[in-house]
């Protein structure tokens, strides 16, 4: 029983890397694909399996500063944030309203988002 308790208490070291090889550039370059992911995250549309996993993981990643993210996930997240902040602020705002209604994460990550403004 002690072994089970230790296993439950210990957080996983990283999120699954099952979707680490998704072509983030392809998604960002396609309005249709990007809108599909955003609609999934916002609960406005159907989710692909990877979109569903992202939707389930995103709140934890935001709250814990992506500490369980793999290197590829961090790199992909940076690329997506840079793209949304600079090229799709409308979508960025919708996601912020849904996932950060109290402006907690916007304030926490202000330096990072300010740093990517203008650097698409």
Short mmCIF file of the C-alpha atoms (twelve columns), coordinates in Angstrom:
data_MODEL
# 
_entry.id   MODEL 
# 
loop_
_atom_site.group_PDB 
_atom_site.id 
_atom_site.type_symbol 
_atom_site.label_atom_id 
_atom_site.label_alt_id 
_atom_site.label_comp_id 
_atom_site.label_asym_id 
_atom_site.label_seq_id 
_atom_site.Cartn_x 
_atom_site.Cartn_y 
_atom_site.Cartn_z 
_atom_site.pdbx_PDB_model_num 
ATOM 1   C CA . UNK A 1   0.000   0.000  0.000   1 
ATOM 2   C CA . UNK A 2   2.837   2.408  0.752   1 
ATOM 3   C CA . UNK A 3   4.168   1.912  -2.769  1 
ATOM 4   C CA . UNK A 4   0.783   2.827  -4.257  1 
ATOM 5   C CA . UNK A 5   0.557   5.922  -2.051  1 
ATOM 6   C CA . UNK A 6   4.011   7.087  -3.126  1 
ATOM 7   C CA . UNK A 7   3.135   6.537  -6.787  1 
ATOM 8   C CA . UNK A 8   -0.081  8.535  -6.466  1 
ATOM 9   C CA . UNK A 9   1.602   11.329 -4.565  1 
ATOM 10  C CA . UNK A 10  4.476   11.690 -7.035  1 
ATOM 11  C CA . UNK A 11  3.519   13.803 -10.062 1 
ATOM 12  C CA . UNK A 12  4.397   12.575 -13.532 1 
ATOM 13  C CA . UNK A 13  7.655   14.075 -14.715 1 
ATOM 14  C CA . UNK A 14  6.287   15.203 -18.096 1 
ATOM 15  C CA . UNK A 15  3.066   15.208 -20.098 1 
ATOM 16  C CA . UNK A 16  2.793   12.508 -22.733 1 
ATOM 17  C CA . UNK A 17  5.029   13.070 -25.734 1 
ATOM 18  C CA . UNK A 18  2.550   11.224 -27.956 1 
ATOM 19  C CA . UNK A 19  1.811   14.373 -29.968 1 
ATOM 20  C CA . UNK A 20  5.240   16.012 -29.870 1 
ATOM 21  C CA . UNK A 21  5.752   15.499 -33.597 1 
ATOM 22  C CA . UNK A 22  2.667   17.412 -34.722 1 
ATOM 23  C CA . UNK A 23  3.588   20.023 -37.310 1 
ATOM 24  C CA . UNK A 24  2.774   23.226 -35.411 1 
ATOM 25  C CA . UNK A 25  3.782   25.379 -38.402 1 
ATOM 26  C CA . UNK A 26  1.231   23.603 -40.607 1 
ATOM 27  C CA . UNK A 27  -1.525  24.326 -38.065 1 
ATOM 28  C CA . UNK A 28  -0.531  27.982 -37.674 1 
ATOM 29  C CA . UNK A 29  -0.382  28.491 -41.454 1 
ATOM 30  C CA . UNK A 30  -3.866  27.064 -41.991 1 
ATOM 31  C CA . UNK A 31  -6.761  29.229 -40.830 1 
ATOM 32  C CA . UNK A 32  -9.023  26.167 -40.973 1 
ATOM 33  C CA . UNK A 33  -6.782  24.014 -38.770 1 
ATOM 34  C CA . UNK A 34  -5.997  26.821 -36.326 1 
ATOM 35  C CA . UNK A 35  -9.676  27.756 -36.004 1 
ATOM 36  C CA . UNK A 36  -10.488 24.076 -35.385 1 
ATOM 37  C CA . UNK A 37  -8.046  23.892 -32.483 1 
ATOM 38  C CA . UNK A 38  -9.212  27.200 -31.025 1 
ATOM 39  C CA . UNK A 39  -12.872 26.177 -31.340 1 
ATOM 40  C CA . UNK A 40  -12.016 22.920 -29.561 1 
ATOM 41  C CA . UNK A 41  -10.251 24.771 -26.735 1 
ATOM 42  C CA . UNK A 42  -13.166 27.181 -26.418 1 
ATOM 43  C CA . UNK A 43  -15.767 24.396 -26.387 1 
ATOM 44  C CA . UNK A 44  -17.269 25.693 -29.643 1 
ATOM 45  C CA . UNK A 45  -16.424 22.732 -31.825 1 
ATOM 46  C CA . UNK A 46  -15.382 19.125 -32.019 1 
ATOM 47  C CA . UNK A 47  -11.932 18.133 -30.806 1 
ATOM 48  C CA . UNK A 48  -9.434  15.887 -32.508 1 
ATOM 49  C CA . UNK A 49  -7.687  13.478 -30.099 1 
ATOM 50  C CA . UNK A 50  -4.685  15.806 -29.866 1 
ATOM 51  C CA . UNK A 51  -6.957  18.826 -29.426 1 
ATOM 52  C CA . UNK A 52  -8.759  17.032 -26.610 1 
ATOM 53  C CA . UNK A 53  -5.439  16.224 -24.923 1 
ATOM 54  C CA . UNK A 54  -4.366  19.869 -25.250 1 
ATOM 55  C CA . UNK A 55  -7.677  21.048 -23.801 1 
ATOM 56  C CA . UNK A 56  -7.249  18.729 -20.816 1 
ATOM 57  C CA . UNK A 57  -3.604  19.664 -20.252 1 
ATOM 58  C CA . UNK A 58  -3.706  23.424 -20.823 1 
ATOM 59  C CA . UNK A 59  -5.108  24.503 -17.431 1 
ATOM 60  C CA . UNK A 60  -2.454  22.517 -15.552 1 
ATOM 61  C CA . UNK A 61  0.331   23.760 -17.836 1 
ATOM 62  C CA . UNK A 62  -0.743  27.372 -17.302 1 
ATOM 63  C CA . UNK A 63  -1.037  26.999 -13.560 1 
ATOM 64  C CA . UNK A 64  2.318   25.261 -13.128 1 
ATOM 65  C CA . UNK A 65  4.339   27.191 -15.724 1 
ATOM 66  C CA . UNK A 66  4.608   24.205 -18.053 1 
ATOM 67  C CA . UNK A 67  6.960   22.341 -15.708 1 
ATOM 68  C CA . UNK A 68  5.702   18.992 -17.048 1 
ATOM 69  C CA . UNK A 69  6.064   20.061 -20.688 1 
ATOM 70  C CA . UNK A 70  8.645   18.343 -22.838 1 
ATOM 71  C CA . UNK A 71  11.171  20.506 -24.659 1 
ATOM 72  C CA . UNK A 72  9.174   20.178 -27.889 1 
ATOM 73  C CA . UNK A 73  5.983   21.168 -26.085 1 
ATOM 74  C CA . UNK A 74  7.634   24.287 -24.656 1 
ATOM 75  C CA . UNK A 75  9.044   25.199 -28.053 1 
ATOM 76  C CA . UNK A 76  5.671   24.622 -29.719 1 
ATOM 77  C CA . UNK A 77  3.871   26.657 -27.052 1 
ATOM 78  C CA . UNK A 78  6.283   29.560 -27.566 1 
ATOM 79  C CA . UNK A 79  5.703   29.425 -31.321 1 
ATOM 80  C CA . UNK A 80  1.913   29.342 -30.905 1 
ATOM 81  C CA . UNK A 81  1.930   32.215 -28.409 1 
ATOM 82  C CA . UNK A 82  4.158   34.318 -30.680 1 
ATOM 83  C CA . UNK A 83  1.834   33.638 -33.626 1 
ATOM 84  C CA . UNK A 84  -1.386  34.367 -31.747 1 
ATOM 85  C CA . UNK A 85  -0.086  37.514 -30.030 1 
ATOM 86  C CA . UNK A 86  1.259   38.976 -33.267 1 
ATOM 87  C CA . UNK A 87  -0.970  37.632 -36.017 1 
ATOM 88  C CA . UNK A 88  -4.228  36.537 -34.402 1 
ATOM 89  C CA . UNK A 89  -4.839  38.759 -31.380 1 
ATOM 90  C CA . UNK A 90  -8.561  38.090 -31.783 1 
ATOM 91  C CA . UNK A 91  -8.038  34.395 -31.060 1 
ATOM 92  C CA . UNK A 92  -5.512  35.173 -28.311 1 
ATOM 93  C CA . UNK A 93  -8.116  37.341 -26.588 1 
ATOM 94  C CA . UNK A 94  -10.824 34.667 -26.844 1 
ATOM 95  C CA . UNK A 95  -8.502  32.070 -25.330 1 
ATOM 96  C CA . UNK A 96  -7.444  34.481 -22.580 1 
ATOM 97  C CA . UNK A 97  -11.081 35.141 -21.651 1 
ATOM 98  C CA . UNK A 98  -11.735 31.391 -21.420 1 
ATOM 99  C CA . UNK A 99  -8.535  30.243 -19.688 1 
ATOM 100 C CA . UNK A 100 -7.602  33.377 -17.763 1 
ATOM 101 C CA . UNK A 101 -10.778 35.300 -16.877 1 
ATOM 102 C CA . UNK A 102 -9.142  36.816 -13.791 1 
ATOM 103 C CA . UNK A 103 -5.997  37.872 -15.694 1 
ATOM 104 C CA . UNK A 104 -3.778  35.774 -13.423 1 
ATOM 105 C CA . UNK A 105 -1.700  34.178 -16.182 1 
ATOM 106 C CA . UNK A 106 -1.620  37.306 -18.353 1 
ATOM 107 C CA . UNK A 107 -0.011  39.095 -15.416 1 
ATOM 108 C CA . UNK A 108 2.304   36.177 -14.562 1 
ATOM 109 C CA . UNK A 109 3.544   35.821 -18.141 1 
ATOM 110 C CA . UNK A 110 3.427   39.523 -19.103 1 
ATOM 111 C CA . UNK A 111 7.196   39.743 -19.614 1 
ATOM 112 C CA . UNK A 112 7.115   36.738 -21.942 1 
ATOM 113 C CA . UNK A 113 4.177   37.959 -24.000 1 
ATOM 114 C CA . UNK A 114 5.617   41.468 -24.207 1 
ATOM 115 C CA . UNK A 115 8.908   39.970 -25.383 1 
ATOM 116 C CA . UNK A 116 7.248   38.190 -28.326 1 
ATOM 117 C CA . UNK A 117 5.197   41.143 -29.533 1 
ATOM 118 C CA . UNK A 118 6.439   42.153 -32.932 1 
ATOM 119 C CA . UNK A 119 8.565   39.015 -33.323 1 
ATOM 120 C CA . UNK A 120 6.506   36.730 -35.500 1 
# 
